[in-house]
Amino acid sequence: MIETEIASNHGEKVKPKFIDSSRPSILTKGFTLVELLVVILIIAVLAGIGMMMVSRMRKSANQAMTTANLRQISVAMITFTSDNGRFPSRIGDPVWDRTIISNLGFTDPLPGNTGILKAQYRALETPGKIFTTPEDREKRDPLFYQRSFAIVPWTTNWSNGTSFRGWKDRPYNVGVPYSALTAPEKAAMVVQWYSGNDTIPNLLGHGNHAYHDIGGPVKAIGSMQQVLFADGHIERLRSNFTNAEFVAKYWPGTIGNHN
């Protein structure tokens, strides 16, 4: 292209700039600060939603594991009552979990009434997990196996001794036969139970906190807990029942002192 001189407004001759029309012009534009902040905000919102979904999924998975373990405990408990004609008994039997664990694949005898040391029973690691739940984050001595559940004495008579916990016409601390439950669908049998309102830990095989002796509130469970009923079904119920409320709703016996 030949450059030609053109006259300016002042009569001066100037040379026009050479423009190569064969090359397209390239315009570049970066993010503005506002646009960058908007992108960051969107990413943060999406990350928050993702973390919330993961948390909910983890919570649902933990609840499902609790339910699965309670179902295995239910099978073991009903198998024991079928074989022995009664629920586990505080008189004549070991602690209730020691008593039914043979129905969960652990055949070694587990006498005693104290927490079970891991070093003493290494083979108990897998069957022992059935008595725990990932929802239980209560701190325990790591040398012992933990337990996240407790038997309900109102139904089983594993332990009573007070009027609101006893079967009026049954021997003291002797497990009742399953046939005595006139409404097994309303008979709470095992509940989530960590450490209660005191500092005594709930350990596998330990006599303390072996039974659920108050309606609530239950430490570390929050507002809800899973309850296994004698007919095998499981419900999520609030954990802050008073004794009177729990007995009235989930116990088929007759309130009164033992004979």
NORPE-V477762 format. One record per residue. PHI is phi as a letter, one per 40 degrees, with the letter a starting at -180 (NA if undefined). Layout:
phi: (PHI,PHI)
This chain:
phi: (NA,c,c,b,c,b,c,c,c,c,g,c,c,b,c,c,c,c,b,c,c,c,b,c,c,b,b,b,a,c,c,c,c,c,c,c,c,c,c,c,c,c,c,c,c,c,c,c,c,c,c,c,c,c,c,c,c,c,c,c,c,c,c,c,c,d,c,c,c,c,c,c,c,c,c,c,c,c,c,c,c,c,c,b,g,a,c,d,b,c,c,g,b,c,d,d,c,c,c,c,c,c,c,b,g,b,c,c,c,b,c,h,a,b,d,c,c,c,c,c,b,c,c,c,d,c,c,c,c,c,c,b,a,c,c,c,b,c,c,b,c,c,c,b,c,c,b,b,b,a,c,b,c,d,c,c,g,c,a,b,h,b,c,c,b,b,c,d,b,b,c,c,g,b,d,c,c,d,c,c,c,c,a,c,c,b,b,c,b,a,b,c,a,b,b,g,b,b,c,c,c,c,b,d,g,c,c,c,f,c,b,c,b,b,c,i,c,b,c,g,c,g,c,b,a,c,b,c,c,c,c,g,c,b,b,c,b,c,c,b,c,c,d,c,c,c,c,c,c,b,a,c,c,b,c,i,c,c,c)
